[in-house]
Each structure stands twice: as structure tokens, then as C-alpha cells.
């Protein structure tokens, strides 16, 4: 990969990902070909934090019906759960700790 922006596509917004933030774990959609070492260095470069651990999951596309009964699938993608060093945070969606 050329840049950290090519590795990290977007943060994942879900209830589970917000619950993991309290444990210092952040969830991102990443490039399918990105290995764990590249994901860790991209997060460290973009957000200025220290990454302790990276877990990756290949999310397969779900079967859906498109227009009446034509079969189709949603896209498949790769998810990474990044654990940061204790005491470090990433301000992805503004100050969410202040809202709690």
C-alpha cells in the first residue's frame, strides 16, 4: 500500500464498536490486502497513538434480493479491531467521552 489513507478506509459505526471504545479498542474498515503490521503502522501514523494489538475479520457479503426476486449480494470487506496502549484514545467522532 502507498499511504495510510489507502489502508484505513473508514471507522465502523455500530453499538458494539462504541462499547469496545471503553476498553480501548477501535474498529475500522480496512483494505482487503492489508496485513496486521500495515494496519498498526497506519493507525499510529494517522492518529499518533501506540497500537498494542490488531485483530482482523473478513466479513462476507450477505445474500439479498434485488428488485423483485433477482438474487444478489452485498459487498464483502475486511474489519480490523485495533487495541491501543492503556490511557490512549482516538477522537473519531468528536468528544464522545464528554457526552457520557
N, C-alpha and C positions, 0 to 999 in steps of 0.2 A: 504494500500500500504506500501511496505517496505521502499523504498527510493524515493528521489525527482526525480531521474532519471527514475523511473517507472511511475511517474505521468506525467512529461513533456516529450513528445516523440520527437517533433521537432518544430522549428518555421515555420510558414506558410509564403511562399514567393509568394506574389501577389502584384499587383499595389495598391489594396485597403489597404492591410496591411501596405505597405510603406507609404501611405498617412496618415494612422492613427498614425504612429510613431511621426509625427509632433505634434499631440495632446497628446502625452504621453501614447498612447495605443499600446500594443504589442500583436500579435496574435500567439497562439501556438496550435499544435495538442496535445491533452491530452488523458489519458486513459479514456475509456468509463465509468468506475465505479467511477472515481474521483469526489468528491463533491467540491464545490467552495472553502471551507475553506482549503482543502488539496492542491488545485491548488495554492492558495495565499501563503501558507507557503512554497511550493516547489519553487516558483519563488523567494521569499525572501531569501531562503536558497542558491539557486544556483547562483543568481546574486547580492545579497547583496543590495537590494532595498526595499522600503516600498510600499506595494500594497494597494491602496485605494478601488478598486472595481474590481470584476470579473464577466463577463457575459459569459455564456456558450450556445453553439448551437450544437444540434445533427444534423450532416449533413448526409442525407440518400444517399445511393448509387444510381447512375444513371443507367438506362437501356441501355445496349449496345448490339450490335450483335457481336458474337464471331465466326469467321470462317464461312463464308457464311451466313446462317440465323439462327444459333443456338442462342437462347436468353441467355443473361447473365446480370449481374450487377456488377458495380464497388463496392468497399468496402464502408461501412458506417463508419463514425468516428465522434469524438467529438472535437469541436473547442472552445477555450477559448480566449476571448479578455480581457487582463489584463490592468487596468488603474493604472499608478504609481503616486506617490506623485509629486507635482509640482517641477520642477528642476532636477528630477532624470531621468537617461537614462540607457538603456541596450545596450552594444556594441555587437550586434548579428553578424553582417556582417562586422566587422572592423569599420573604422571611416567613416560612410556614411555622417555625417554632414560636414566633411571636403571636400568631393567631390562636395557638392552643392554650 
